[in-house]
Structures are given as C-alpha cells and as structure tokens.
Amino acid sequence: FQISAFQEPSLVRLAINALQGVDSSLITIQNLSPILLFTSADRTPRRSPEFWTRSSSTVALGNLLNSIGQFGCIIFLLRRLVHYFGGISETEKNSKTTSIFDGNCTVLDRSLINQAFAISVGKIIEGYVSALNTLSASVSLRRLSKINAEGCLSAVGNSEITLLEVYLHTAGLRSQIEALGNICKVNHLALGFPVSSLEEICSEAQMEFTAFPRNAALISFLYAQLKVADPENCGLLKFLFLQSCEPYCGFIRSWIFEGTASDPYNEFVVESITKNSLNASADVGVVSWSPLASDRV
C-alpha cells in the first residue's frame, strides 16, 4: 500500500463498509493498519493528502482503523451466526455437514429455538445498518448545517464526513452491538483482529457456534442474562428472550388448541403417541384401529 495514495473519502468509505462487516474491507484494514502503525506521518504539502492535516499521527490513524476493524469483525461473526442457525435449505437436508465458510450447522443440530434466536439477531443487525445510514444527517445536525437528504451508505463516495466523525458518531451503535456480540459469545474472537486472519477467526467461530447453548439451554441462558442485565441492555435481552421463546409458545398453543404436537428436531419434552400404541402396550396381541392420538410428557 502507498499511504500517500489514500485520501479521507476513501478511508471513510472503507470504514463504513467495515462497520457493516464487509470481509473485503476488513482484509484491507488488516493489511493497512500495521503499515500505518509503523510509518511516521509526512505532512509536507507536496506529498500529504488532505486527511493528514486532520490526524495527529499515522499511529493514531492505525489505531482508529484497528478499532473499526475489530468492531466490523463482530458484525461479520454475527452475520455468520445468523447464517449458521438461521435456516435449512433443500441441499442441507441431503448433507449433514458443511464447510466452515458455508457456515451452516449440521442437520442433526438444528433447533427451532436457535433459529428464532438467529432471526432476532438478524433483525437487530438490520436495524443497526439502517441507523448507520443516518450518519450523514447526524453529522449535519452536529454542524448545524443543512441536512444531507442522502444516506451515507449510498453517497459515501462524495461524503464530506471525516473518519473521526464516523468513529465518534457510531460510538452508541457500536456499544449496543458489542453487547449483542457479548451475548452471542463472539467478542473475544474479534480481539484477534488484525493479527489473526479472517480464516483463522472463522475456524474459531465454528467451534464457538458448535458449543453455543441450544434448545431450552439457550432460553435458560438468556433468562439468566436478563435477570442481571443493566438498564441500557435490558431491552435488547428482553427482545432476544421473547423471540427465542416463541417456538416453544407456538408448540404449547398448537398442543392446547389443535391437539397436535409438531417437534421436528425433538426439542421439547413431549411425545405424540397413538391410541393404537397405548392399547398394544396394555394388551399384547389386541389391535385397536382408533385414529385418536394423545400426548405424553
């Protein structure tokens, strides 16, 4: 990388993409930040782009990009967790294992509760990206100038936002997502960035996802976290807990009002048995053709 070739708009674009967990931007930061950390700044008018006049040193800029890269790595891993637990395709039904980069859990480890949890995590990430798109308006309000109607995600190439403003104005959003990453147990993996490659981090994440709480254990984990949550993160945990409980609540409603018990992944401590099997177990050799069914806990 030629440091003098970078201008602030390109760094802002790089940071915005990294904050969304774009892997190519994370790799660029991974390669660029070590160079900045060990290169002294040249602020002469002949060689220095404009953004050097706004930064105290290349070391500060490298640390700033490192911090953004680590956070972007959290978003990257959260997206992989959503993909890991989020659903099952027709091709996955015929294959019980997938590669690390496909990021799918095995068919035998599927869980409706974990799927609901992953979907709720995905919704939070979608809300975060939508909030990130208001960055231009937020900066304009702070400057007390005319609000830019365009979102920063679509107009970042012509943005007048500085890299420092991107970092400062996303502090609140990053704090909330870091709380989500702590719940999903991926924050410690992102600390390896940029020393560890994304492939190495993905391999570690695969092991973490395999050991992640499943079924009722996940509900118990979220409830325990909710009881000790601070007010700032209480709403986040409550949303995750209620969404994760929805498959179990739906199972109970179906059992009570429809007399059916659909449990495709054997998550709930209930089994459906036919009247025929009840009679056969009581009177050997006597067959009953009653179509009625009952549920046993």
C-alpha positions as CSV (number, residue, x, y, z in Angstrom):
1,F,0.0,0.0,0.0
2,Q,1.1,3.5,-0.8
3,I,0.0,5.6,2.2
4,S,0.1,8.8,0.3
5,A,-2.4,7.5,-2.2
6,F,-5.1,7.3,0.4
7,Q,-7.5,10.3,0.8
8,E,-10.0,10.8,3.5
9,P,-13.1,9.9,1.4
10,S,-11.6,6.6,0.5
11,L,-10.9,5.9,4.2
12,V,-14.4,6.9,5.2
13,R,-15.8,4.5,2.6
14,L,-13.5,1.8,3.8
15,A,-14.6,2.4,7.4
16,I,-18.3,2.5,6.6
17,N,-18.1,-0.9,4.7
18,A,-16.0,-2.4,7.6
19,L,-18.7,-1.3,10.1
20,Q,-21.1,-3.3,8.1
21,G,-18.9,-6.4,8.3
22,V,-17.8,-6.5,4.7
23,D,-15.0,-9.0,4.6
24,S,-13.0,-7.3,1.8
25,S,-12.9,-4.1,3.7
26,L,-11.8,-5.9,6.9
27,I,-9.0,-7.6,4.9
28,T,-7.9,-4.1,3.6
29,I,-7.8,-2.7,7.1
30,Q,-6.0,-5.8,8.2
31,N,-3.3,-5.1,5.7
32,L,-3.3,-1.3,6.0
33,S,-3.3,-0.7,9.8
34,P,0.1,-2.4,10.5
35,I,1.7,-0.1,7.9
36,L,0.2,3.0,9.5
37,L,1.3,1.9,12.9
38,F,4.9,1.7,11.9
39,T,5.1,4.6,9.4
40,S,5.8,8.2,10.5
41,A,3.5,10.8,9.1
42,D,4.7,13.1,6.3
43,R,2.7,16.3,6.4
44,T,4.6,18.3,3.8
45,P,2.3,20.0,1.2
46,R,4.0,18.2,-1.6
47,R,3.2,14.6,-0.5
48,S,0.5,14.7,2.1
49,P,-3.2,14.3,1.2
50,E,-5.7,16.4,3.0
51,F,-6.6,13.9,5.7
52,W,-3.0,14.0,7.2
53,T,-3.8,17.6,8.4
54,R,-6.7,16.2,10.5
55,S,-4.8,13.4,12.2
56,S,-2.2,13.7,14.9
57,S,-0.1,10.9,13.5
58,T,-0.3,7.7,11.4
59,V,-0.2,5.7,14.6
60,A,-3.4,7.3,15.8
61,L,-5.0,6.6,12.4
62,G,-3.8,3.0,12.5
63,N,-5.3,2.5,16.0
64,L,-8.5,4.1,14.8
65,L,-8.8,1.7,11.9
66,N,-7.9,-1.2,14.2
67,S,-10.8,-0.4,16.4
68,I,-13.2,-0.1,13.5
69,G,-11.8,-3.4,12.1
70,Q,-12.4,-5.2,15.4
71,F,-15.9,-4.0,15.6
72,G,-16.5,-4.9,11.9
73,C,-15.3,-8.3,12.7
74,I,-18.0,-8.6,15.4
75,I,-20.6,-7.8,12.8
76,F,-19.0,-10.3,10.4
77,L,-19.2,-13.0,13.0
78,L,-22.8,-12.1,14.0
79,R,-23.8,-12.5,10.4
80,R,-22.2,-15.9,10.3
81,L,-24.0,-16.9,13.4
82,V,-27.3,-15.8,11.8
83,H,-26.5,-17.9,8.8
84,Y,-25.3,-20.8,10.9
85,F,-28.5,-21.2,12.9
86,G,-30.9,-19.3,10.7
87,G,-32.4,-22.0,8.5
88,I,-32.1,-25.1,6.4
89,S,-32.1,-25.4,2.7
90,E,-33.0,-28.4,0.5
91,T,-29.4,-29.1,-0.2
92,E,-28.6,-29.2,3.5
93,K,-31.3,-31.8,4.1
94,N,-29.3,-34.2,2.0
95,S,-25.9,-33.3,3.6
96,K,-25.2,-33.4,7.3
97,T,-22.0,-31.4,7.2
98,T,-20.9,-28.2,5.5
99,S,-17.6,-26.3,5.2
100,I,-16.5,-23.6,7.6
101,F,-17.0,-20.9,5.0
102,D,-20.6,-22.1,4.3
103,G,-21.2,-21.5,8.0
104,N,-24.1,-23.9,8.4
105,C,-24.8,-26.1,11.4
106,T,-25.4,-29.8,10.9
107,V,-28.9,-31.0,10.3
108,L,-28.8,-33.1,13.5
109,D,-28.0,-29.9,15.5
110,R,-30.9,-27.9,14.1
111,S,-33.2,-26.1,16.6
112,L,-36.3,-24.0,16.2
113,I,-35.3,-22.0,19.3
114,N,-31.9,-21.3,18.0
115,Q,-33.3,-20.5,14.6
116,A,-35.7,-17.9,16.2
117,F,-32.8,-16.5,18.2
118,A,-30.7,-16.2,15.0
119,I,-33.6,-14.4,13.2
120,S,-33.9,-11.9,16.0
121,V,-30.1,-11.3,15.9
122,G,-30.5,-10.7,12.1
123,K,-33.3,-8.1,12.8
124,I,-31.1,-6.2,15.2
125,I,-28.3,-6.1,12.6
126,E,-30.7,-4.8,10.0
127,G,-31.8,-2.0,12.4
128,Y,-28.1,-1.2,13.1
129,V,-27.4,-0.9,9.4
130,S,-30.4,1.4,9.0
131,A,-29.2,3.5,11.8
132,L,-25.7,3.6,10.3
133,N,-27.3,5.1,7.1
134,T,-28.4,8.2,9.1
135,L,-24.8,9.1,9.9
136,S,-24.7,11.9,7.3
137,A,-27.8,13.5,8.9
138,S,-26.3,13.1,12.4
139,V,-23.1,14.8,11.4
140,S,-25.0,17.6,9.6
141,L,-27.1,18.3,12.7
142,R,-24.0,18.5,14.8
143,R,-22.5,21.0,12.4
144,L,-25.8,23.0,12.4
145,S,-25.9,23.0,8.7
146,K,-28.3,21.8,6.0
147,I,-29.2,18.1,6.5
148,N,-28.0,15.9,3.6
149,A,-31.0,14.0,2.3
150,E,-28.9,11.1,1.0
151,G,-27.9,8.3,3.3
152,C,-24.2,7.8,3.9
153,L,-24.3,4.2,2.6
154,S,-25.2,5.4,-0.9
155,A,-23.4,8.7,-1.0
156,V,-20.3,7.8,0.9
157,G,-18.1,8.3,-2.2
158,N,-18.9,12.0,-2.2
159,S,-19.3,12.3,1.5
160,E,-17.9,15.3,3.5
161,I,-17.8,13.2,6.7
162,T,-14.4,12.7,8.2
163,L,-13.1,9.4,9.5
164,L,-13.0,10.8,13.1
165,E,-16.7,11.8,12.8
166,V,-17.6,8.3,11.6
167,Y,-15.9,6.8,14.7
168,L,-17.4,9.3,17.2
169,H,-20.9,9.3,15.8
170,T,-21.2,5.5,15.8
171,A,-20.0,5.1,19.4
172,G,-23.5,4.5,20.7
173,L,-24.4,2.0,18.0
174,R,-21.1,0.1,18.5
175,S,-21.8,-0.1,22.2
176,Q,-25.1,-1.8,21.6
177,I,-23.8,-4.2,19.0
178,E,-20.9,-5.1,21.3
179,A,-23.4,-6.0,24.0
180,L,-25.1,-8.3,21.4
181,G,-21.7,-9.8,20.5
182,N,-21.1,-10.5,24.1
183,I,-24.4,-12.4,24.4
184,C,-23.5,-14.3,21.2
185,K,-20.0,-15.0,22.5
186,V,-18.1,-13.6,19.6
187,N,-16.5,-10.5,21.1
188,H,-13.4,-12.3,22.3
189,L,-12.8,-13.7,18.8
190,A,-12.7,-10.3,17.3
191,L,-9.9,-9.3,19.6
192,G,-7.6,-11.4,17.5
193,F,-8.1,-8.9,14.6
194,P,-5.9,-7.8,12.8
195,V,-3.2,-10.3,13.9
196,S,-5.3,-13.3,13.1
197,S,-6.7,-13.7,9.6
198,L,-10.4,-13.9,8.9
199,E,-10.0,-17.6,8.0
200,E,-8.5,-18.3,11.4
201,I,-11.2,-16.3,13.2
202,C,-13.9,-18.2,11.2
203,S,-12.4,-21.5,12.3
204,E,-12.5,-20.4,16.0
205,A,-16.0,-19.1,15.5
206,Q,-17.1,-22.5,14.1
207,M,-16.1,-24.2,17.3
208,E,-17.9,-21.5,19.4
209,F,-21.1,-22.0,17.4
210,T,-20.9,-25.7,17.9
211,A,-20.7,-25.2,21.7
212,F,-23.3,-22.4,21.7
213,P,-26.4,-23.2,24.0
214,R,-29.2,-24.9,22.2
215,N,-32.9,-25.5,22.8
216,A,-34.0,-25.0,26.4
217,A,-30.4,-24.3,27.5
218,L,-30.5,-21.2,25.3
219,I,-33.7,-19.9,26.9
220,S,-32.2,-20.5,30.3
221,F,-29.0,-18.7,29.3
222,L,-30.9,-15.7,28.0
223,Y,-33.2,-15.6,31.1
224,A,-30.1,-15.7,33.4
225,Q,-28.6,-12.8,31.4
226,L,-31.9,-10.9,31.5
227,K,-32.1,-11.0,35.3
228,V,-28.7,-9.3,35.8
229,A,-28.9,-7.0,32.7
230,D,-28.2,-3.3,33.1
231,P,-30.9,-0.9,32.1
232,E,-29.1,0.0,28.9
233,N,-29.2,-3.6,27.5
234,C,-32.3,-4.8,29.2
235,G,-34.5,-4.1,26.1
236,L,-32.1,-5.9,23.9
237,L,-32.1,-9.0,26.1
238,K,-35.8,-9.0,26.5
239,F,-36.3,-8.9,22.7
240,L,-33.9,-11.8,22.2
241,F,-35.6,-13.8,25.1
242,L,-39.1,-13.3,23.9
243,Q,-38.3,-14.1,20.3
244,S,-36.4,-17.2,21.3
245,C,-39.4,-18.4,23.4
246,E,-41.8,-18.0,20.5
247,P,-41.3,-21.6,19.0
248,Y,-42.0,-23.1,22.5
249,C,-45.1,-20.9,23.0
250,G,-46.3,-21.8,19.5
251,F,-45.8,-25.5,20.3
252,I,-47.9,-25.1,23.5
253,R,-50.7,-23.3,21.7
254,S,-50.8,-25.9,19.0
255,W,-50.9,-28.6,21.6
256,I,-53.7,-27.0,23.6
257,F,-55.9,-25.6,20.8
258,E,-55.3,-28.0,17.9
259,G,-54.4,-31.2,19.7
260,T,-51.2,-31.6,17.7
261,A,-47.5,-31.5,18.7
262,S,-45.1,-30.7,15.9
263,D,-41.5,-31.1,17.2
264,P,-39.3,-31.7,14.1
265,Y,-36.0,-31.5,16.0
266,N,-37.1,-33.2,19.2
267,E,-36.5,-30.1,21.3
268,F,-39.5,-30.3,23.7
269,V,-40.1,-32.9,26.4
270,V,-43.3,-34.1,24.9
271,E,-44.0,-37.1,22.6
272,S,-47.1,-37.9,20.5
273,I,-48.4,-41.5,20.7
274,T,-51.4,-43.1,19.1
275,K,-54.3,-44.8,20.8
276,N,-53.3,-47.9,18.9
277,S,-49.8,-48.0,20.6
278,L,-51.4,-47.4,24.0
279,N,-53.7,-50.4,23.6
280,A,-50.9,-52.5,22.2
281,S,-48.7,-51.9,25.2
282,A,-51.5,-52.7,27.6
283,D,-52.9,-55.8,25.9
284,V,-50.4,-57.8,23.8
285,G,-52.0,-59.2,20.7
286,V,-55.0,-56.9,20.8
287,V,-55.1,-54.3,18.0
288,S,-57.2,-51.2,18.1
289,W,-57.8,-49.2,15.0
290,S,-58.9,-46.0,16.7
291,P,-57.3,-43.0,14.9
292,L,-57.2,-40.9,18.1
293,A,-53.9,-39.7,19.4
294,S,-52.7,-38.3,22.7
295,D,-49.6,-36.6,24.0
296,R,-47.4,-37.7,26.8
297,V,-44.9,-35.7,28.8
